[in-house]
Amino acid sequence: MKKQPWEIALQKFTDEWSSKKEVIGILVAGSFVTGNPSKHSDLDMNIVLKKGTKWRERGNKVIDGFLFEYFANPPEQVIEYFEKDHQNNRRTTAHMYASGKVLIEKDESLTKLRTLAIKYLATQYEPMSDFALQTTKYLLWDSMENLEEIFEAKTANYNYVYYTHLDKLFSQYAVYVGYSEVKPHKIHSFLTDKKALKKYDMPAFPDKIFVKRWLACMTVSAKDDKQKQVKKLTQYVLQKMGGFDVDGFTFRAKLIKIKLKKDEKSKNVDAVAQINELIAELPSMKEANEVFDGYHTFGEVYHHRVTLYLVLCKFLQKQGYHVWRSKLHDDKSFIEGFFVLGLNTKEGEQITYHIRNQHWDSTSFADTLDVAPKFDGHTSQDVVARLFNIFETEKSNKTS
């Protein structure tokens, strides 16, 4: 079959990248693959580099009139994108890997990434924290008040404020009901076109009443009708979020000023305490995961810790250590969204971490228990000491 012009351009792009020694896989995604491309469509190229590659690259290139947007990353970086997207109710990277077409695959890395992408797409998002919920309700109320003021003043920027408020209503309510982030230019099609949902592998929006009222806001033209419809929609959203009354609304946070002076140790210690207080005031772990120490974010550090622990457990299991997992503590309590992954040393001591449920399938090698063994009271310091003892024991075994 004769190749289409875009396929010829695709081959040229692929030939250029496949010759690079670091490249182990190439996948193309976007409308040219899923169907119905427009003149504005580009080709999304995901290039997988060898594990441990010390660089990544993102760029654009036009070949024969077709725009290529490319993302070159080692597997570990792609997985970080999966995780960060999921923490922010996004599915961009996972969807590209799950729906794209494999062009080159030199090892199993790309297949593993596609499998993981599908798991992320099937995993529910974390619910909005209470702090975030209360703040969101106030912000939506305040946005509606601003629109009322603009409406009554009959200013020229009414339409701009009106559609901005509509976007806020959709984006914030989507987070509340656990729906994925949707770019503004796709919202209408996702709410009205089943083909668009199928193309992007998106579920229907879970609240049909909201959809009906949001679309009503989009179809009316007279300002009086717009104001009536958007006020009705705002009241509905606030009611679904648990109701809101501005009279008596409060939330309290500490007013903290931080001054760091390297030559004054006492003030440095005080500043660290204040920074910890600020972190504790963040609405949810999504925000805390973005805290940066100059080298890594909290999210990156925790992701690395989990990955290292999973690899260690799988390795030590082969060395005769008992590795187990359970969704219940020894007293049958549990932490929502987490399970316990435990490792028993050869001396009978425990090492345990709480791991997010999204990693459950990745720990199928562990012995699954209905209830975790009785907790031996180990602390973080104990865990470090026990890990070091394992290291010394295995090192001795290798040399003996």
C-alpha positions in Angstrom: 0.0 0.0 0.0 1.3 3.4 -0.9 2.4 5.5 2.1 0.6 8.7 3.0 2.6 11.9 3.0 2.6 12.0 6.8 3.9 8.4 6.9 6.8 9.3 4.6 7.7 12.3 6.9 7.4 9.9 9.9 9.9 7.5 8.3 12.4 10.3 7.8 12.0 11.4 11.5 12.4 7.8 12.7 15.4 7.1 10.6 17.2 10.1 12.0 16.6 9.2 15.7 17.0 5.4 15.4 20.6 5.7 14.4 21.5 7.3 17.8 23.2 4.8 20.1 21.1 5.8 23.1 17.7 5.1 21.5 16.0 1.8 22.3 12.4 2.6 21.3 10.3 5.0 19.4 6.5 5.4 19.6 4.2 7.8 17.7 1.0 9.1 19.1 -1.7 11.7 18.3 -4.5 12.1 15.8 -2.6 10.6 12.9 -2.5 7.4 14.8 -5.9 7.5 16.6 -7.8 8.9 13.6 -9.3 12.1 12.2 -6.3 14.4 12.1 -6.9 18.1 11.2 -4.6 20.6 9.6 -3.6 21.6 13.1 -2.6 18.1 14.2 1.0 17.2 14.9 2.8 13.9 15.5 3.7 13.2 19.1 7.0 11.2 19.2 8.0 9.5 22.3 11.7 8.3 22.1 12.9 5.9 24.8 16.6 6.2 25.7 18.7 3.6 27.4 18.3 3.4 31.1 20.7 5.6 32.9 21.1 8.1 30.0 22.2 11.4 31.5 20.2 13.6 29.2 16.7 14.2 28.0 15.4 16.3 25.1 12.1 17.9 24.0 11.7 19.7 20.8 9.8 20.4 17.6 10.7 19.7 14.0 8.9 20.3 10.7 9.4 17.6 8.0 7.6 17.9 4.6 5.2 20.3 6.2 4.3 18.0 9.2 5.0 19.2 12.7 6.7 16.7 15.0 6.7 17.3 18.7 9.2 14.9 20.3 10.1 13.8 23.9 13.3 11.8 24.4 13.7 10.3 27.9 15.2 7.3 29.6 12.5 4.9 31.1 13.0 6.2 34.7 12.2 9.7 33.6 9.0 8.6 31.7 7.9 6.8 34.9 8.4 10.0 36.9 6.2 11.8 34.3 3.5 9.1 34.8 3.6 9.7 38.5 3.6 13.5 38.4 0.8 13.6 35.9 -1.3 11.3 38.1 -0.7 13.4 41.2 -2.1 16.4 39.3 -5.1 14.6 37.7 -3.4 14.5 34.3 -3.1 11.5 31.9 -1.1 13.2 29.1 2.1 11.0 29.1 0.3 7.8 30.0 -2.3 8.2 27.3 0.4 8.8 24.6 2.2 5.6 25.6 -1.0 3.5 26.0 -2.6 4.6 22.7 0.5 5.2 20.5 2.0 2.9 17.8 5.4 1.3 18.4 7.8 2.0 15.5 11.1 0.7 17.0 11.7 -1.5 20.0 15.2 -2.8 20.7 14.4 -4.3 24.1 11.4 -4.7 26.4 11.6 -1.2 28.0 8.9 0.3 25.7 6.5 -2.6 26.3 6.9 -2.3 30.1 6.2 1.4 29.9 3.1 0.8 27.9 1.9 -1.7 30.4 2.6 0.7 33.3 0.8 3.5 31.4 -2.4 1.4 31.1 -2.2 0.8 34.9 -1.9 4.5 35.6 -4.9 5.3 33.4 -7.0 2.8 35.3 -5.9 4.1 38.7 -8.3 6.6 40.5 -7.0 10.0 41.5 -6.6 11.0 45.2 -9.6 12.8 46.5 -9.4 16.6 47.2 -8.2 17.3 50.7 -10.6 19.1 53.1 -8.4 22.2 53.1 -8.3 22.3 49.3 -12.1 21.7 49.2 -12.9 24.6 51.6 -10.5 26.9 49.8 -11.9 25.9 46.4 -15.5 26.6 47.5 -14.5 30.1 48.6 -12.6 30.8 45.4 -15.6 29.7 43.3 -18.0 31.9 45.4 -15.6 34.8 45.1 -15.3 34.4 41.3 -19.1 34.4 41.0 -19.3 37.5 43.1 -16.8 39.2 40.8 -18.9 38.2 37.8 -22.0 39.6 39.5 -20.2 42.9 40.0 -19.1 43.1 36.4 -22.7 42.2 35.2 -24.3 44.9 37.3 -21.7 47.5 36.2 -22.3 46.5 32.5 -18.6 46.7 31.7 -17.2 45.6 28.3 -15.2 42.7 29.8 -18.3 40.7 31.0 -17.9 37.9 28.4 -14.2 37.4 29.3 -15.0 37.1 33.1 -18.0 34.9 32.3 -16.0 32.3 30.3 -13.1 32.4 32.8 -15.6 31.6 35.6 -17.0 28.7 33.5 -13.5 27.3 33.0 -12.9 27.5 36.8 -16.2 25.7 37.5 -15.3 22.9 35.2 -11.7 22.5 36.2 -12.3 22.6 39.9 -15.4 20.4 39.9 -13.5 17.9 37.7 -10.9 17.6 40.4 -13.6 17.2 43.0 -15.3 14.3 41.2 -12.0 12.6 40.2 -12.1 13.4 36.5 -8.9 14.0 34.5 -7.7 17.5 33.6 -9.1 18.6 30.2 -7.6 21.3 28.1 -10.1 24.1 27.5 -10.4 23.5 23.7 -11.5 19.9 24.3 -14.0 20.4 27.2 -17.0 20.9 24.9 -16.3 17.9 22.7 -15.7 15.6 25.7 -19.1 16.6 27.1 -21.0 16.2 23.8 -19.2 13.8 21.5 -18.8 10.1 22.3 -16.3 9.7 19.5 -14.0 12.2 21.1 -14.2 10.3 24.4 -13.4 7.1 22.6 -10.5 8.7 20.6 -8.8 9.8 23.8 -9.9 6.8 25.9 -11.8 9.1 28.3 -14.8 8.1 30.4 -17.9 10.2 30.3 -18.1 13.0 32.8 -19.7 11.5 35.9 -22.3 14.2 36.7 -24.9 14.5 33.9 -26.7 17.3 35.6 -23.5 19.4 35.7 -22.9 18.6 32.0 -26.5 19.8 31.1 -26.1 23.0 33.0 -22.6 23.7 31.8 -23.7 23.3 28.2 -26.7 25.5 28.8 -24.2 28.3 29.9 -22.4 27.8 26.6 -25.4 28.0 24.3 -27.2 31.1 25.7 -26.3 34.5 24.2 -28.1 37.2 26.1 -26.2 38.5 29.1 -29.3 38.2 31.4 -29.7 34.6 30.4 -26.0 33.9 30.8 -26.0 35.3 34.3 -29.1 33.3 35.3 -27.6 30.0 33.9 -24.1 30.5 35.4 -25.5 31.4 38.8 -27.6 28.3 38.8 -24.5 26.2 37.8 -22.3 27.8 40.5 -24.9 27.1 43.2 -25.2 23.5 42.0 -21.4 22.9 42.2 -21.2 24.5 45.7 -24.1 22.4 46.9 -22.5 19.2 45.5 -19.3 20.1 47.3 -21.1 20.2 50.6 -22.6 23.7 50.6 -21.1 27.1 51.2 -22.0 30.1 53.3 -19.6 33.0 53.3 -20.9 34.2 56.6 -18.7 32.5 59.1 -16.2 31.0 56.6 -12.7 30.9 58.1 -9.5 29.1 57.6 -6.4 29.9 59.7 -2.8 29.6 58.8 0.3 30.8 60.6 1.9 34.0 59.5 5.6 33.1 59.2 8.6 35.1 58.2 11.8 33.2 57.4 15.2 34.7 57.6 18.2 32.4 56.9 21.6 33.4 58.1 24.3 30.9 57.7 26.4 32.4 60.5 23.7 32.0 63.1 22.9 28.4 63.8 20.1 29.0 66.2 18.2 31.0 63.6 18.8 28.3 61.0 17.3 25.7 63.3 14.3 28.0 63.9 13.9 28.5 60.2 13.8 24.7 59.5 11.0 24.4 62.0 9.1 27.2 60.3 9.6 25.6 56.9 8.2 22.4 58.3 5.2 24.3 59.6 4.7 25.8 56.2 4.8 22.4 54.5 2.3 21.1 57.0 -0.1 23.9 56.0 -0.1 22.8 52.3 -3.5 21.6 51.1 -2.4 18.1 50.0 0.5 15.8 49.2 0.2 17.1 45.6 1.6 20.4 46.7 4.1 18.9 49.1 5.5 16.7 46.4 6.6 19.8 44.5 8.7 21.2 47.4 12.3 21.4 46.1 15.6 21.1 48.1 17.8 22.4 45.3 18.3 19.0 43.7 15.1 17.0 43.9 11.5 17.5 44.8 9.9 15.5 47.7 7.9 13.6 45.1 11.1 12.5 43.3 12.8 11.5 46.5 9.8 9.4 47.6 9.4 7.8 44.2 13.1 6.8 44.2 12.8 5.4 47.8 9.8 3.2 46.8 11.5 2.0 43.6 14.7 1.2 45.5 12.8 -0.7 48.2 10.9 -2.7 45.7 14.1 -3.7 43.9 15.8 -4.6 47.2 12.8 -6.7 48.4 12.7 -8.7 45.1 16.5 -9.3 45.3 16.6 -10.3 48.9 13.7 -12.7 48.5 15.9 -14.6 46.1 18.5 -14.7 48.8 16.1 -16.4 51.3 14.6 -13.5 53.1 10.9 -13.5 53.8 9.1 -10.7 51.9 5.4 -10.1 52.5 2.7 -7.6 51.9 -0.7 -6.9 53.4 -3.4 -4.3 53.2 -4.1 -4.6 56.9 -2.0 -3.9 59.9 -1.7 -6.6 62.7 -4.7 -5.0 64.5 -6.7 -5.0 61.2 -6.5 -1.2 60.8 -5.3 0.3 57.6 -4.3 3.5 55.8 -6.5 4.4 52.9 -4.7 4.0 49.6 -1.7 2.2 51.0 -0.5 -1.3 51.8 2.4 -2.6 53.9 5.4 -4.2 52.2 7.6 -6.0 54.8 10.9 -7.7 54.8 12.0 -10.0 57.6 15.8 -10.2 58.2 17.4 -13.6 58.9 17.6 -12.6 62.5 13.8 -12.2 62.6 13.7 -8.4 62.6 11.2 -6.4 60.5 11.7 -3.7 57.9 8.4 -2.2 56.7 7.2 0.7 54.5 3.8 1.9 53.5 3.5 1.8 49.7 0.8 3.3 47.6 -1.8 0.8 46.2 -0.8 1.7 42.6 2.4 -0.4 43.2 0.4 -3.5 44.4 0.8 -5.3 41.0 4.5 -4.6 41.0 4.9 -6.5 44.3 3.2 -9.8 43.2 6.5 -11.6 44.1 5.8 -11.0 47.8 3.9 -13.4 50.1 0.4 -11.9 50.4 -1.0 -12.0 53.9 -4.5 -11.3 55.1 -3.1 -9.4 58.1 0.5 -8.1 58.7 2.7 -9.8 61.3 2.7 -8.2 64.7 4.6 -4.9 64.5 7.9 -5.1 66.5 8.0 -1.3 67.2 10.9 -0.5 64.9 11.8 3.1 64.2 13.2 4.8 61.1 16.7 4.6 62.8 16.1 0.8 63.4 15.3 0.4 59.7 18.6 2.0 58.6 20.5 -0.1 61.1 18.9 -3.3 59.9 19.4 -2.5 56.3 23.1 -1.9 57.0 23.3 -5.2 58.8 21.8 -6.9 55.7 24.4 -5.2 53.6 27.2 -6.4 55.8 25.8 -9.9 56.0 25.5 -10.2 52.2 28.9 -8.7 51.6 30.4 -11.4 53.9 28.5 -14.1 52.1 29.9 -12.9 48.8 33.5 -12.9 50.0 33.4 -16.2 52.0 
